[in-house]
Amino acid sequence: MTISRRDFMLASGAVMATAAAARPAHAATVRDLDVLVIGAGLSGLGTALALEEAGLRVRVLEGRDRVGGRLYTLDDVPGHPEAGGNSVAAAYGRVIAAGKRYGVELDDIAMRAFGGGPPGLYIDGAAVAPDAWAQHPRNPFSGEMKAVPPGAWADALLKRHMPVKDLGRWWDAANAQYDISVHDFLTSLGASDAAIQLGFDANISYGTTAHDVSLLMLASVEQWQVLNRNANARFIGAFRGGNQRLPEAMARQLKGDLLRGRRVVAIATGADGAEVYCDDGSRHRAKAVVCSMPFATLRHVAIDPLPPAAQNAAIRTIGYVPITQVHIVPKKKFWESDGQNPSMWTDGIAGTVFAQRFGSDPKEVMSLTCWARGLKAQYLDLLGPEAAGRAVVAELERLRPAARGALEVAKVRSWATDPFAAGVWSYYRPRQVAAFANELAKPHQRLFFCGEHTALGSRGMEAALESAERAAVEVQLALG
Ligand SMILES: Cc1cc2nc3c(=O)[nH]c(=O)nc-3n(C[C@H](O)[C@H](O)[C@H](O)COP(=O)(O)OP(=O)(O)OC[C@H]3O[C@@H](n4cnc5c(N)ncnc54)[C@H](O)[C@@H]3O)c2cc1C
């Protein structure tokens, strides 16, 4: 069950080897530990707490110096905007219950989120009035869809023509014929490349372009939206003081160790136990390991022996959406000068701009969050954070001259270049649902998997906790 020296060295590299030599494997190796959980995001913490409740001895290893993973509240930016998970909807039963259980208040934020009205539309560097869009020379849509704003076009078309009828079983083999690219599907409906580029790619939520995301992925998103709409279409919530407060409260309930700053570089598993190696030279051993790492980061970890072919391919290739945010503090209320909504939908590098109203007055705009997604995020990442911040400010100043000199960059947050996330959330590429959906979360000897990417019934934060429930049961069954 010991990992081979070759794999360990491959995973860790020379720097790691030096660190290990300088600081020999220390007392972190505990013989009587039942379970090691990798990652202190919602799914890892949910799994750890469930296992402790079942009487098992658990240790959590977290690579960052904070808990929460993709829940990340910017406490040092006015109004503490979320850089990670934003909001909770009505069908988030596990998340809502966790808030109650761990004493974190959930506030209804519908007014703060939607109170400002629909975002302004900016195409080709200029504002477009809502009633002018249908006749706009750059409008690539056809028929009655011409009146639909670009940000709503793909959703409207997909809802109307979604061929997957049994959304609740979107991953079922019977739907394999729809495991095709969104681009191919939209083309089959008569959409032009220009329409797909503006209406899907420009501010993409899944994939980097319509070419690399499966239509079944969007079926899964649709099924989750239907559940939330049916539960209560108007509810949208966030945890008081920031969503990161939930994982922090969960972490405080752990009985066992939670070791921060432990970046896992190798995992060895066997029939009766598993070992984990960290880049500080520490080595941890237990009867089972639960890994919550996003696959985009797990693909850089040596696993010995390799998981079965389909699972290994999933670890190496499932997609993670690149999103880079520029958080801006406005030094004056420029929207009062030009009379336009501070929130914007643009086809340029600023992406979608959200006015954050999370101060004491729910109407007051505390900051602006610009979301560049897909190819735009990759471009900003190439520029690097400082130049990316300048590029977005320059773009906003061009679009909104009244904002000139009034935009201060508070934070540039690239999720794709974060080594502990490597993207905001997972997505299936064409043909990957059929190949991986039933395989990627299967236990591999004593290595178990949780994390939002492993859930089938829900998405986002709820998916993280759904996966924690499953992983905790699997471990208990295996350990007897
Ligand atoms: C910008 C953004 C907006 C979002 N908006 C929403 C939303 O509105 N609603 C919603 O429901 N969801 C949203 N989400 C998704 C939601 O935040 C995630 O689905 C959820 O937090 C994932 O939890 P997790 O435990 O699966 O993964 P994570 O939170 O990523 O936890 C994995 C943990 O593993 C750690 N780790 C990674 N690599 C290593 C390593 N090598 N060694 C040790 N530890 C490691 C990470 O640091 C992390 O703490 C959003 C996410 C982002 C980024």
The ligand as an ORCA input file, in Angstrom:
! r2SCAN-3c Opt
* xyz 0 1
  C     -17.247     32.513     -8.578
  C     -18.115     31.393     -8.065
  C     -19.489     31.591     -7.966
  C     -20.307     30.570     -7.515
  N     -21.643     30.806     -7.340
  C     -22.408     29.855     -6.758
  C     -23.755     30.138     -6.396
  O     -24.247     31.271     -6.557
  N     -24.495     29.132     -5.840
  C     -23.972     27.879     -5.629
  O     -24.675     27.010     -5.141
  N     -22.691     27.610     -5.929
  C     -21.902     28.565     -6.467
  N     -20.591     28.306     -6.731
  C     -20.105     26.927     -6.566
  C     -19.853     26.549     -5.121
  O     -19.104     27.558     -4.486
  C     -19.088     25.240     -5.137
  O     -19.841     24.269     -5.859
  C     -18.806     24.638     -3.766
  O     -18.341     25.608     -2.863
  C     -17.784     23.523     -3.982
  O     -17.482     22.897     -2.768
  P     -16.505     21.645     -2.796
  O     -16.294     21.226     -1.411
  O     -16.984     20.654     -3.787
  O     -15.144     22.208     -3.434
  P     -14.135     23.274     -2.842
  O     -14.847     24.323     -2.094
  O     -13.286     23.711     -3.979
  O     -13.267     22.428     -1.796
  C     -12.142     21.701     -2.193
  C     -11.033     21.998     -1.189
  O      -9.893     21.244     -1.558
  C      -8.752     22.046     -1.338
  N      -7.657     21.553     -2.167
  C      -7.540     21.627     -3.510
  N      -6.375     21.068     -3.897
  C      -5.760     20.638     -2.767
  C      -4.535     19.972     -2.500
  N      -3.677     19.639     -3.485
  N      -4.223     19.659     -1.221
  C      -5.057     19.986     -0.205
  N      -6.236     20.631     -0.392
  C      -6.576     20.940     -1.660
  C      -9.197     23.433     -1.737
  O      -8.372     24.436     -1.202
  C     -10.609     23.466     -1.197
  O     -10.668     23.990      0.109
  C     -19.748     29.311     -7.168
  C     -18.372     29.131     -7.248
  C     -17.554     30.163     -7.683
  C     -16.076     29.956     -7.713
*
